[in-house]
Amino acid sequence: MLYLVGLGLGDHKDITVRGLEAVRSCDFVYLEHYTSILMVDTDKLVELYGREVIVADREFVESGCEGMLEQARDHKVAFLVVGDPFAATTHSDLFLRARTMGVETEIIHNASIMSAVGATGLQMYRFGQTITIVYFTETWKPESFYDRLVENKKMDQHSLCLLDLKVKEQSIENLMKGNKVYEPPRFMTVNEAVEQLLYLEEKRGEGVCTPDTLAMGLARVGTSTQDISSGTLAELLKHDFGGPLHSLVICGSMHVLEQEMFDFYRIRE
Protein backbone atom coordinates (compact mmCIF):
# COMPACT_ATOMS: atom_id res chain seq x y z
CA MET A 1 0.00 0.00 0.00
CA LEU A 2 1.17 3.51 -0.85
CA TYR A 3 -0.50 6.23 1.20
CA LEU A 4 -0.37 9.77 -0.20
CA VAL A 5 -0.94 11.82 2.94
CA GLY A 6 -1.62 15.56 3.09
CA LEU A 7 -0.03 17.31 6.07
CA GLY A 8 -1.89 20.62 5.90
CA LEU A 9 -0.26 24.03 6.03
CA GLY A 10 1.12 24.64 9.49
CA ASP A 11 3.11 22.20 11.55
CA HIS A 12 3.29 18.52 12.47
CA LYS A 13 -0.05 18.69 14.31
CA ASP A 14 -2.08 19.57 11.21
CA ILE A 15 -2.16 16.01 9.94
CA THR A 16 -5.65 14.47 10.09
CA VAL A 17 -6.48 11.66 12.52
CA ARG A 18 -6.93 9.32 9.57
CA GLY A 19 -3.58 10.40 8.16
CA LEU A 20 -1.82 9.92 11.49
CA GLU A 21 -3.23 6.43 11.89
CA ALA A 22 -2.05 5.52 8.38
CA VAL A 23 1.46 6.88 8.95
CA ARG A 24 1.85 5.05 12.25
CA SER A 25 0.94 1.80 10.51
CA CYS A 26 3.62 2.19 7.84
CA ASP A 27 7.00 0.50 7.50
CA PHE A 28 8.51 3.40 5.52
CA VAL A 29 7.66 7.12 5.68
CA TYR A 30 8.86 9.69 3.14
CA LEU A 31 8.47 13.48 3.38
CA GLU A 32 8.27 15.35 0.08
CA HIS A 33 10.58 18.37 0.40
CA TYR A 34 10.33 19.96 -3.02
CA THR A 35 6.97 21.57 -3.87
CA SER A 36 6.55 23.06 -0.38
CA ILE A 37 7.93 22.93 3.15
CA LEU A 38 6.51 22.41 6.61
CA MET A 39 7.04 25.07 9.25
CA VAL A 40 8.77 22.72 11.74
CA ASP A 41 11.84 20.50 11.76
CA THR A 42 11.52 16.89 10.65
CA ASP A 43 12.35 15.80 14.21
CA LYS A 44 8.88 16.97 15.27
CA LEU A 45 7.29 14.62 12.76
CA VAL A 46 9.45 11.72 13.91
CA GLU A 47 8.44 12.34 17.53
CA LEU A 48 4.71 12.46 16.75
CA TYR A 49 4.60 9.64 14.21
CA GLY A 50 6.94 7.26 15.99
CA ARG A 51 8.55 6.49 12.64
CA GLU A 52 11.76 7.43 10.85
CA VAL A 53 11.04 10.09 8.23
CA ILE A 54 13.07 10.02 5.01
CA VAL A 55 13.31 13.39 3.25
CA ALA A 56 12.48 13.09 -0.47
CA ASP A 57 13.98 15.93 -2.50
CA ARG A 58 13.20 17.03 -6.06
CA GLU A 59 15.50 14.48 -7.68
CA PHE A 60 13.90 11.68 -5.67
CA VAL A 61 10.33 12.75 -6.41
CA GLU A 62 10.77 13.30 -10.14
CA SER A 63 13.11 10.47 -11.13
CA GLY A 64 14.25 8.32 -8.22
CA CYS A 65 11.09 7.07 -6.55
CA GLU A 66 11.02 3.61 -8.15
CA GLY A 67 12.60 2.13 -5.02
CA MET A 68 9.83 3.56 -2.88
CA LEU A 69 7.17 2.17 -5.21
CA GLU A 70 8.86 -1.25 -5.13
CA GLN A 71 8.75 -1.11 -1.32
CA ALA A 72 5.02 -0.40 -1.53
CA ARG A 73 4.43 -3.71 -3.30
CA ASP A 74 5.13 -5.65 -0.11
CA HIS A 75 5.08 -3.01 2.65
CA LYS A 76 3.00 -0.08 3.81
CA VAL A 77 4.61 3.15 2.64
CA ALA A 78 3.54 6.73 3.40
CA PHE A 79 4.45 9.64 1.14
CA LEU A 80 3.83 12.88 3.06
CA VAL A 81 2.96 16.06 1.19
CA VAL A 82 2.69 19.54 2.68
CA GLY A 83 -0.83 20.80 1.94
CA ASP A 84 -2.90 18.37 -0.11
CA PRO A 85 -1.43 15.43 -2.07
CA PHE A 86 -2.89 16.56 -5.38
CA ALA A 87 -2.13 20.28 -5.14
CA ALA A 88 0.97 19.62 -7.31
CA THR A 89 0.93 17.74 -10.61
CA THR A 90 4.15 15.96 -9.57
CA HIS A 91 2.09 13.85 -7.20
CA SER A 92 -0.48 12.98 -9.83
CA ASP A 93 2.38 11.49 -11.81
CA LEU A 94 3.51 9.51 -8.76
CA PHE A 95 -0.03 8.21 -8.26
CA LEU A 96 -0.29 7.08 -11.88
CA ARG A 97 3.11 5.37 -11.77
CA ALA A 98 2.07 3.47 -8.66
CA ARG A 99 -1.20 2.32 -10.23
CA THR A 100 0.60 1.30 -13.43
CA MET A 101 2.89 -0.89 -11.32
CA GLY A 102 -0.12 -2.45 -9.64
CA VAL A 103 0.60 -0.81 -6.29
CA GLU A 104 -2.51 -0.22 -4.19
CA THR A 105 -2.90 3.45 -3.24
CA GLU A 106 -4.91 5.49 -0.79
CA ILE A 107 -5.23 9.27 -0.77
CA ILE A 108 -5.69 11.18 2.49
CA HIS A 109 -6.54 14.80 1.82
CA ASN A 110 -5.82 17.93 3.85
CA ALA A 111 -5.96 21.72 3.56
CA SER A 112 -3.81 23.48 0.97
CA ILE A 113 -3.26 27.10 0.02
CA MET A 114 -5.74 26.50 -2.81
CA SER A 115 -8.53 26.22 -0.25
CA ALA A 116 -7.06 28.26 2.61
CA VAL A 117 -6.91 31.34 0.39
CA GLY A 118 -10.58 31.64 1.34
CA ALA A 119 -9.30 33.22 4.56
CA THR A 120 -8.87 36.42 2.55
CA GLY A 121 -12.65 36.71 2.35
CA LEU A 122 -12.54 36.61 -1.44
CA GLN A 123 -15.15 34.25 -2.85
CA MET A 124 -13.61 31.00 -4.03
CA TYR A 125 -15.73 30.65 -7.16
CA ARG A 126 -14.49 34.05 -8.38
CA PHE A 127 -10.86 32.91 -8.70
CA GLY A 128 -9.46 32.30 -12.16
CA GLN A 129 -6.32 30.43 -13.17
CA THR A 130 -3.76 29.87 -10.43
CA ILE A 131 -0.31 30.99 -11.49
CA THR A 132 3.23 30.47 -10.23
CA ILE A 133 5.63 33.40 -10.15
CA VAL A 134 9.15 32.07 -10.61
CA TYR A 135 12.40 33.79 -9.79
CA PHE A 136 13.89 35.95 -12.53
CA THR A 137 17.55 35.48 -13.40
CA GLU A 138 19.91 37.76 -15.31
CA THR A 139 19.25 35.81 -18.49
CA TRP A 140 15.69 34.49 -17.97
CA LYS A 141 12.66 36.65 -17.24
CA PRO A 142 9.59 34.59 -18.21
CA GLU A 143 6.30 36.36 -18.89
CA SER A 144 3.85 33.45 -19.08
CA PHE A 145 2.36 34.21 -15.65
CA TYR A 146 1.68 37.79 -16.78
CA ASP A 147 -0.31 36.37 -19.71
CA ARG A 148 -2.44 34.35 -17.25
CA LEU A 149 -3.10 37.54 -15.25
CA VAL A 150 -4.29 39.23 -18.44
CA GLU A 151 -6.68 36.34 -19.11
CA ASN A 152 -8.05 36.40 -15.56
CA LYS A 153 -8.53 40.17 -15.71
CA LYS A 154 -10.57 39.85 -18.90
CA MET A 155 -12.88 37.50 -16.97
CA ASP A 156 -12.87 39.85 -13.95
CA GLN A 157 -11.49 37.09 -11.74
CA HIS A 158 -9.12 37.04 -8.79
CA SER A 159 -5.68 35.50 -9.36
CA LEU A 160 -3.94 33.32 -6.77
CA CYS A 161 -0.19 33.58 -7.29
CA LEU A 162 1.98 30.85 -5.82
CA LEU A 163 5.54 32.03 -5.21
CA ASP A 164 8.72 30.24 -6.18
CA LEU A 165 10.91 28.35 -3.73
CA LYS A 166 14.33 26.86 -4.25
CA VAL A 167 15.31 23.92 -2.05
CA LYS A 168 18.43 21.86 -2.79
CA GLU A 169 19.06 23.66 -6.07
CA GLN A 170 22.41 23.73 -7.88
CA SER A 171 23.99 26.69 -9.63
CA ILE A 172 24.41 26.38 -13.40
CA GLU A 173 28.18 26.17 -12.93
CA ASN A 174 28.03 23.32 -10.40
CA LEU A 175 25.35 21.55 -12.44
CA MET A 176 27.51 21.64 -15.58
CA LYS A 177 30.55 20.42 -13.67
CA GLY A 178 28.61 17.67 -11.94
CA ASN A 179 29.45 19.05 -8.50
CA LYS A 180 26.98 17.98 -5.81
CA VAL A 181 27.05 21.45 -4.25
CA TYR A 182 23.70 23.04 -3.46
CA GLU A 183 22.65 26.65 -3.06
CA PRO A 184 21.11 27.91 0.20
CA PRO A 185 17.29 27.61 0.27
CA ARG A 186 15.37 30.58 -1.12
CA PHE A 187 11.70 31.40 -0.66
CA MET A 188 10.17 34.18 -2.75
CA THR A 189 8.53 36.92 -0.72
CA VAL A 190 5.44 38.90 -1.60
CA ASN A 191 7.74 41.89 -2.02
CA GLU A 192 9.95 40.10 -4.57
CA ALA A 193 6.90 38.89 -6.48
CA VAL A 194 5.49 42.43 -6.61
CA GLU A 195 8.82 43.78 -7.87
CA GLN A 196 8.78 41.29 -10.73
CA LEU A 197 5.14 42.01 -11.58
CA LEU A 198 5.77 45.76 -11.68
CA TYR A 199 8.77 45.14 -13.93
CA LEU A 200 6.61 43.16 -16.36
CA GLU A 201 3.82 45.73 -16.19
CA GLU A 202 6.23 48.47 -17.17
CA LYS A 203 7.39 46.31 -20.08
CA ARG A 204 3.98 45.05 -21.23
CA GLY A 205 1.69 47.88 -20.17
CA GLU A 206 -1.59 45.94 -20.18
CA GLY A 207 -2.79 47.31 -16.84
CA VAL A 208 -3.04 44.06 -14.85
CA CYS A 209 -0.49 44.81 -12.13
CA THR A 210 0.18 48.52 -11.82
CA PRO A 211 1.30 50.14 -8.56
CA ASP A 212 -2.38 50.97 -7.91
CA THR A 213 -3.69 47.43 -8.50
CA LEU A 214 -5.47 46.02 -5.44
CA ALA A 215 -3.95 42.85 -4.04
CA MET A 216 -3.60 40.74 -0.90
CA GLY A 217 -0.38 39.28 0.46
CA LEU A 218 -0.44 36.09 2.53
CA ALA A 219 2.29 34.66 4.75
CA ARG A 220 2.39 31.46 6.83
CA VAL A 221 -1.31 30.77 6.30
CA GLY A 222 -2.69 28.36 8.88
CA THR A 223 -0.09 29.14 11.55
CA SER A 224 -0.20 31.27 14.69
CA THR A 225 1.91 33.93 12.92
CA GLN A 226 -0.31 34.16 9.84
CA ASP A 227 -0.21 37.51 8.06
CA ILE A 228 -2.91 38.53 5.59
CA SER A 229 -2.52 42.12 4.44
CA SER A 230 -4.28 44.00 1.67
CA GLY A 231 -3.61 47.18 -0.25
CA THR A 232 -2.22 48.35 -3.55
CA LEU A 233 0.81 46.61 -4.99
CA ALA A 234 2.81 49.72 -4.08
CA GLU A 235 1.68 49.34 -0.45
CA LEU A 236 2.38 45.61 -0.34
CA LEU A 237 5.85 46.24 -1.71
CA LYS A 238 6.74 48.15 1.48
CA HIS A 239 5.12 45.75 3.98
CA ASP A 240 7.22 43.29 5.99
CA PHE A 241 5.49 39.91 5.71
CA GLY A 242 8.13 38.05 7.73
CA GLY A 243 9.30 34.51 7.08
CA PRO A 244 8.05 31.98 4.49
CA LEU A 245 5.89 30.74 2.95
CA HIS A 246 4.23 33.59 1.02
CA SER A 247 1.45 33.84 -1.57
CA LEU A 248 -0.15 36.75 -3.43
CA VAL A 249 -3.64 37.45 -4.72
CA ILE A 250 -4.31 39.98 -7.48
CA CYS A 251 -7.90 41.09 -6.96
CA GLY A 252 -10.60 41.42 -9.56
CA SER A 253 -13.65 43.54 -8.83
CA MET A 254 -15.09 42.82 -5.39
CA HIS A 255 -18.61 42.28 -4.10
CA VAL A 256 -19.68 44.17 -0.98
CA LEU A 257 -18.68 41.45 1.51
CA GLU A 258 -15.39 40.87 -0.29
CA GLN A 259 -14.67 44.59 -0.09
CA GLU A 260 -15.41 44.58 3.65
CA MET A 261 -12.92 41.76 4.18
CA PHE A 262 -10.37 43.53 2.01
CA ASP A 263 -10.78 46.68 4.11
CA PHE A 264 -10.47 44.63 7.32
CA TYR A 265 -7.04 43.42 6.23
CA ARG A 266 -5.96 46.81 4.84
CA ILE A 267 -2.39 47.88 5.61
CA ARG A 268 -2.43 50.85 7.97
CA GLU A 269 1.25 51.54 8.43
C-alpha positions as CSV (number, residue, x, y, z in Angstrom):
1,M,0.0,0.0,0.0
2,L,1.2,3.5,-0.9
3,Y,-0.5,6.2,1.2
4,L,-0.4,9.8,-0.2
5,V,-0.9,11.8,2.9
6,G,-1.6,15.6,3.1
7,L,0.0,17.3,6.1
8,G,-1.9,20.6,5.9
9,L,-0.3,24.0,6.0
10,G,1.1,24.6,9.5
11,D,3.1,22.2,11.5
12,H,3.3,18.5,12.5
13,K,0.0,18.7,14.3
14,D,-2.1,19.6,11.2
15,I,-2.2,16.0,9.9
16,T,-5.7,14.5,10.1
17,V,-6.5,11.7,12.5
18,R,-6.9,9.3,9.6
19,G,-3.6,10.4,8.2
20,L,-1.8,9.9,11.5
21,E,-3.2,6.4,11.9
22,A,-2.0,5.5,8.4
23,V,1.5,6.9,8.9
24,R,1.9,5.1,12.3
25,S,0.9,1.8,10.5
26,C,3.6,2.2,7.8
27,D,7.0,0.5,7.5
28,F,8.5,3.4,5.5
29,V,7.7,7.1,5.7
30,Y,8.9,9.7,3.1
31,L,8.5,13.5,3.4
32,E,8.3,15.4,0.1
33,H,10.6,18.4,0.4
34,Y,10.3,20.0,-3.0
35,T,7.0,21.6,-3.9
36,S,6.5,23.1,-0.4
37,I,7.9,22.9,3.2
38,L,6.5,22.4,6.6
39,M,7.0,25.1,9.2
40,V,8.8,22.7,11.7
41,D,11.8,20.5,11.8
42,T,11.5,16.9,10.6
43,D,12.3,15.8,14.2
44,K,8.9,17.0,15.3
45,L,7.3,14.6,12.8
46,V,9.5,11.7,13.9
47,E,8.4,12.3,17.5
48,L,4.7,12.5,16.7
49,Y,4.6,9.6,14.2
50,G,6.9,7.3,16.0
51,R,8.5,6.5,12.6
52,E,11.8,7.4,10.8
53,V,11.0,10.1,8.2
54,I,13.1,10.0,5.0
55,V,13.3,13.4,3.2
56,A,12.5,13.1,-0.5
57,D,14.0,15.9,-2.5
58,R,13.2,17.0,-6.1
59,E,15.5,14.5,-7.7
60,F,13.9,11.7,-5.7
61,V,10.3,12.7,-6.4
62,E,10.8,13.3,-10.1
63,S,13.1,10.5,-11.1
64,G,14.2,8.3,-8.2
65,C,11.1,7.1,-6.6
66,E,11.0,3.6,-8.1
67,G,12.6,2.1,-5.0
68,M,9.8,3.6,-2.9
69,L,7.2,2.2,-5.2
70,E,8.9,-1.2,-5.1
71,Q,8.8,-1.1,-1.3
72,A,5.0,-0.4,-1.5
73,R,4.4,-3.7,-3.3
74,D,5.1,-5.7,-0.1
75,H,5.1,-3.0,2.7
76,K,3.0,-0.1,3.8
77,V,4.6,3.2,2.6
78,A,3.5,6.7,3.4
79,F,4.4,9.6,1.1
80,L,3.8,12.9,3.1
81,V,3.0,16.1,1.2
82,V,2.7,19.5,2.7
83,G,-0.8,20.8,1.9
84,D,-2.9,18.4,-0.1
85,P,-1.4,15.4,-2.1
86,F,-2.9,16.6,-5.4
87,A,-2.1,20.3,-5.1
88,A,1.0,19.6,-7.3
89,T,0.9,17.7,-10.6
90,T,4.1,16.0,-9.6
91,H,2.1,13.8,-7.2
92,S,-0.5,13.0,-9.8
93,D,2.4,11.5,-11.8
94,L,3.5,9.5,-8.8
95,F,0.0,8.2,-8.3
96,L,-0.3,7.1,-11.9
97,R,3.1,5.4,-11.8
98,A,2.1,3.5,-8.7
99,R,-1.2,2.3,-10.2
100,T,0.6,1.3,-13.4
101,M,2.9,-0.9,-11.3
102,G,-0.1,-2.5,-9.6
103,V,0.6,-0.8,-6.3
104,E,-2.5,-0.2,-4.2
105,T,-2.9,3.4,-3.2
106,E,-4.9,5.5,-0.8
107,I,-5.2,9.3,-0.8
108,I,-5.7,11.2,2.5
109,H,-6.5,14.8,1.8
110,N,-5.8,17.9,3.8
111,A,-6.0,21.7,3.6
112,S,-3.8,23.5,1.0
113,I,-3.3,27.1,0.0
114,M,-5.7,26.5,-2.8
115,S,-8.5,26.2,-0.3
116,A,-7.1,28.3,2.6
117,V,-6.9,31.3,0.4
118,G,-10.6,31.6,1.3
119,A,-9.3,33.2,4.6
120,T,-8.9,36.4,2.5
121,G,-12.6,36.7,2.4
122,L,-12.5,36.6,-1.4
123,Q,-15.2,34.3,-2.8
124,M,-13.6,31.0,-4.0
125,Y,-15.7,30.7,-7.2
126,R,-14.5,34.0,-8.4
127,F,-10.9,32.9,-8.7
128,G,-9.5,32.3,-12.2
129,Q,-6.3,30.4,-13.2
130,T,-3.8,29.9,-10.4
131,I,-0.3,31.0,-11.5
132,T,3.2,30.5,-10.2
133,I,5.6,33.4,-10.1
134,V,9.1,32.1,-10.6
135,Y,12.4,33.8,-9.8
136,F,13.9,36.0,-12.5
137,T,17.6,35.5,-13.4
138,E,19.9,37.8,-15.3
139,T,19.2,35.8,-18.5
140,W,15.7,34.5,-18.0
141,K,12.7,36.6,-17.2
142,P,9.6,34.6,-18.2
143,E,6.3,36.4,-18.9
144,S,3.9,33.5,-19.1
145,F,2.4,34.2,-15.6
146,Y,1.7,37.8,-16.8
147,D,-0.3,36.4,-19.7
148,R,-2.4,34.4,-17.3
149,L,-3.1,37.5,-15.3
150,V,-4.3,39.2,-18.4
151,E,-6.7,36.3,-19.1
152,N,-8.0,36.4,-15.6
153,K,-8.5,40.2,-15.7
154,K,-10.6,39.8,-18.9
155,M,-12.9,37.5,-17.0
156,D,-12.9,39.9,-14.0
157,Q,-11.5,37.1,-11.7
158,H,-9.1,37.0,-8.8
159,S,-5.7,35.5,-9.4
160,L,-3.9,33.3,-6.8
161,C,-0.2,33.6,-7.3
162,L,2.0,30.8,-5.8
163,L,5.5,32.0,-5.2
164,D,8.7,30.2,-6.2
165,L,10.9,28.3,-3.7
166,K,14.3,26.9,-4.2
167,V,15.3,23.9,-2.1
168,K,18.4,21.9,-2.8
169,E,19.1,23.7,-6.1
170,Q,22.4,23.7,-7.9
171,S,24.0,26.7,-9.6
172,I,24.4,26.4,-13.4
173,E,28.2,26.2,-12.9
174,N,28.0,23.3,-10.4
175,L,25.4,21.6,-12.4
176,M,27.5,21.6,-15.6
177,K,30.6,20.4,-13.7
178,G,28.6,17.7,-11.9
179,N,29.5,19.0,-8.5
180,K,27.0,18.0,-5.8
181,V,27.0,21.4,-4.2
182,Y,23.7,23.0,-3.5
183,E,22.6,26.6,-3.1
184,P,21.1,27.9,0.2
185,P,17.3,27.6,0.3
186,R,15.4,30.6,-1.1
187,F,11.7,31.4,-0.7
188,M,10.2,34.2,-2.8
189,T,8.5,36.9,-0.7
190,V,5.4,38.9,-1.6
191,N,7.7,41.9,-2.0
192,E,10.0,40.1,-4.6
193,A,6.9,38.9,-6.5
194,V,5.5,42.4,-6.6
195,E,8.8,43.8,-7.9
196,Q,8.8,41.3,-10.7
197,L,5.1,42.0,-11.6
198,L,5.8,45.8,-11.7
199,Y,8.8,45.1,-13.9
200,L,6.6,43.2,-16.4
201,E,3.8,45.7,-16.2
202,E,6.2,48.5,-17.2
203,K,7.4,46.3,-20.1
204,R,4.0,45.1,-21.2
205,G,1.7,47.9,-20.2
206,E,-1.6,45.9,-20.2
207,G,-2.8,47.3,-16.8
208,V,-3.0,44.1,-14.8
209,C,-0.5,44.8,-12.1
210,T,0.2,48.5,-11.8
211,P,1.3,50.1,-8.6
212,D,-2.4,51.0,-7.9
213,T,-3.7,47.4,-8.5
214,L,-5.5,46.0,-5.4
215,A,-3.9,42.8,-4.0
216,M,-3.6,40.7,-0.9
217,G,-0.4,39.3,0.5
218,L,-0.4,36.1,2.5
219,A,2.3,34.7,4.8
220,R,2.4,31.5,6.8
221,V,-1.3,30.8,6.3
222,G,-2.7,28.4,8.9
223,T,-0.1,29.1,11.6
224,S,-0.2,31.3,14.7
225,T,1.9,33.9,12.9
226,Q,-0.3,34.2,9.8
227,D,-0.2,37.5,8.1
228,I,-2.9,38.5,5.6
229,S,-2.5,42.1,4.4
230,S,-4.3,44.0,1.7
231,G,-3.6,47.2,-0.3
232,T,-2.2,48.4,-3.6
233,L,0.8,46.6,-5.0
234,A,2.8,49.7,-4.1
235,E,1.7,49.3,-0.5
236,L,2.4,45.6,-0.3
237,L,5.8,46.2,-1.7
238,K,6.7,48.1,1.5
239,H,5.1,45.8,4.0
240,D,7.2,43.3,6.0
241,F,5.5,39.9,5.7
242,G,8.1,38.1,7.7
243,G,9.3,34.5,7.1
244,P,8.1,32.0,4.5
245,L,5.9,30.7,2.9
246,H,4.2,33.6,1.0
247,S,1.4,33.8,-1.6
248,L,-0.1,36.7,-3.4
249,V,-3.6,37.5,-4.7
250,I,-4.3,40.0,-7.5
251,C,-7.9,41.1,-7.0
252,G,-10.6,41.4,-9.6
253,S,-13.7,43.5,-8.8
254,M,-15.1,42.8,-5.4
255,H,-18.6,42.3,-4.1
256,V,-19.7,44.2,-1.0
257,L,-18.7,41.4,1.5
258,E,-15.4,40.9,-0.3
259,Q,-14.7,44.6,-0.1
260,E,-15.4,44.6,3.6
261,M,-12.9,41.8,4.2
262,F,-10.4,43.5,2.0
263,D,-10.8,46.7,4.1
264,F,-10.5,44.6,7.3
265,Y,-7.0,43.4,6.2
266,R,-6.0,46.8,4.8
267,I,-2.4,47.9,5.6
268,R,-2.4,50.9,8.0
269,E,1.2,51.5,8.4
